[in-house]
């Protein structure tokens, strides 16, 4: 598989931004992740990106051992990373 070019990163960012907007319009954008160290680090990083001075704590359901977040939120987070890589 080839490395992503700056243009690929730009297109990926646009796709993620479009998907995020579409997800928000549908009203259901809850996303569950297994409660692993890696997934928790991802959600915490995204929260710090979104609100560096007042991040929300990760929403962990102890009953089903899942981390709950919004798919549109994660798409915006990954879109920002893709935008950085497109520069």
N, C-alpha and C positions, 0 to 999 in steps of 0.2 A: 504494500500500500504506500502511496506517495505522501510526502509531507504536505500539510496545508499551506497554501500560499496566502499572502496578505489579502488577496481578493477573495479567496475561499473563506477566510475568517470574517471578512466584511459581509459576505452573503449569508454565512451562518448567523451572524449577529442580527441581520435583517429578518431572517426566518424565525429566529427565536423571539424577536420583538413582536412580529406579526402573530405568532402562536400565543404569546402571552396575552396580547390584546384580545384575541379570539376567545381564549380561555376565560378571561375576566367577564366577557359579555355573556357567556353561558351560565355564569353564576355558581357553578360547581367546580371548584379548582382545588379541592383538598387532595393532598398527596401524602401517601404513607411510605415511610422508609423503615426498614428493620433497624432496631435500636442497636447499632454497632458503633464502635469508636469512630470509624471513618465517616459514617453518615452523620453522627453528631457533630464532628468537626466541620463537615460541609455546611450543615444548617447554621452552626454558630458563625462560621465565616460569612455566610450570606447575611445573617442578621447584623454583623458588624459592618459589612459593606453598606447595608441599607440605613442603619442608624448607629454610626460610630460612637456617638456620645450617650446613647440610651438603647442598646440592643434589647430586644425581647428575648426572654429565655426560651429555650427549645421546649416545645410542647410534647412531652413524652407520656404516653398512656401506659401505665404500669400493668393494666389487665392484659393487653395484647402485645406489650413490649414493642410498640411502634412509635416512631417519631412522626408527628403530624406537622405538615407545613402546606404551603400553597404551591401548586405547580407553576402558576403564573409568576410567582415571586422567584422561584428557582430559575425559571427561564430568563427573567430579567437579569438575575445575577450572572448566569452563564453568558448572556448576550453582552454584558459589560466586559467580561473577560475576553470574549471573541472580539469586541471592538478594540480593546487594548492590543490584541495580537494582530489586528489589521493595520495598525499604524506603521 
